[in-house]
Structure formats: structure tokens, C-alpha cells
Amino acid sequence: MAYLAPAEFVTKMVDAGESKIHMSTRDTLIRAYMAGAILALAAVFAVTVAVKTGVFLIGAILFPVGFCMLYLMGFDLLTGVFVLCPLAWLDRRPGVTIKGILRNWGLVFLGNFGGALTVAVMMAFVFTMGFNTDPGAVGAKIAAVGEARTLGYAEYGVAGWFTIFIRGMLCNWMVSMGVVGAMISTSVSGKVIAMWMPIMLFFFMAFEHSVVNMFLFPSAMIMGGDFSVLDYFIWNEIPTALGNLVGGLAFTGLTLYTTHIRTAKKRAAALA
């Protein structure tokens, strides 16, 4: 497995952030749409496996297949651009502005949401035979999770909101490690292994991922979850996305950039 040194792959992170900011609107939306759709399929796959086997760990072990597929295809998740794009601005790359970063984030959010929502509707149709039957055990599980991870947090007020925020931070700490993992190796097998480990961890720990939730909560509402769109945004999507931004950038992006690109001055050698 060919491995790049940290200084090399962190430079690739900055290059990737610059490239994404300058990408056309059409390409950004298409890549984000496909990323949202593939991750949503992986989420319903993992939930299905967990429900049918009764072992959540198996679902967590298999979930990263979607993440690996979408990144090998060069598609973009909001959680990834949260980390990569600011590094290009910090590195003072030509033409990279705060406005450009916010534009990229907005387009990727819309694309991810569109892809995830499409899969949510398609899978709800499949589970209910065209909305004519009960959604079954998997659909009921998704609906229950949707309620628990909105109204369940709302019961605790501000403490619940900050619990979601921290879960979002922890999530994108791991997910962004997966993004970086794809850059560490130059072989497909190496990339997959490096991506698999942190993604499996975040999913099993039930940390909050803004794009997975773009599928999970609309799907839960369609299949009978008793909560509103406002509940979803206030008590999950907004604090999750903010936590994803802070956690991924602080724990992964900035730590790697400052210690491998903008390194501090070395200490002078002690005299004998």
C-alpha cells in the first residue's frame, strides 16, 4: 500500500479545497447530488442489515461501503468541503475568498439534500409498495430513530441542542479523517482501508452526520415519524451541521495544516 507522508497529503487537501471552490455550479451540484444519494443508500442498507440481523455492529461495519464508493468517484459531501475549502483560504490560494467558500458550501448542501431526499422518497415507495402498505420493520425503525433524534433531544432543551452539536463535532472529526484517508494512499485498497476505519467508528457510535440525516429524517417523516420539519431543522440538522463544521475543521483540518504546512519554528538544539 503506497503511503504519502503527512506534508504531501496535507498539500493535497489544500489543493482539493482550492479546486472545489473554483468548480462550476453545475459540476458542484451534480457531484453533491450523487454523494448525498449514495450515502443515503448506504445508510438504509446499514439500517436494514442491523434490523434483520439484530446486530447493529454489522450495520456499522458495512456502512462505509457507501462512503468509499462516493469518494472514489470524486463526489462531494458537505462534511468534506467543511474541512477542505477553508484550508485553501488560509493558504492564500489565488481567487479563494470567504464568499467563494460559502457559495461552495451552499451548493453542496443543496446537492446533498436533493440526492438524499430522492433516495428517501424512492425507498419509502419501495418499503410501502407505492404507499399502499405498512413500511415494515425497517421503515418502523427509521421512523422511531427520527423521533428519538429530534423530539428526544428537544426534551432536554439547550442541553439537548448542545448534545447534538457535540455529536456532530465528533462525527466530522472521524468523517474528515476518512476524507484525508482517501488522500493518504495511492492505491484503491489503501484508500478503502484508510476510509473504512473512522467511518465505521462514527456510525456505530451514532454520532450526527448532516448528510446522513438529510436522508434519515425526511424518510422517517414519510414513514410515519411523529415530528415536524421544524423539529428536524432546529433539533437536528442545524446543530449537526454546525458541529460537523467545527469538529472537522478544528480536529482534523487545522491540526494537520498547522503542524505540517504552517509549522512552528523549530526549537534550537541544546548545547552540550
Buried (B, 14 or more C-beta within 10 A) or exposed (E): EEEBEEEEBBBBBBBBBBEBBBBEEEEBBBBBBBBBBBBBBBBBBBBBBBBEEEEBEBBBBBBBBBBBBBBEEEBBBBBBBBBBBBBBBBBEBEEBEEEBBEBBBEBBBBBBBBBBBBBBEBBBEEBBEEEEEEBBEBBBBBBBBBBBBBBBBBEEEEEBBBBBBBBBBBBBBBBBBBBBBBBBBEEEEBBBBBBBEBBBBBBBEBBBBBBBBBBBBBBBBBBBBEBEEEBBBBBBBBBBBBBBBBBBBBBBBBEBBEEBBEEEEEEEEEEE
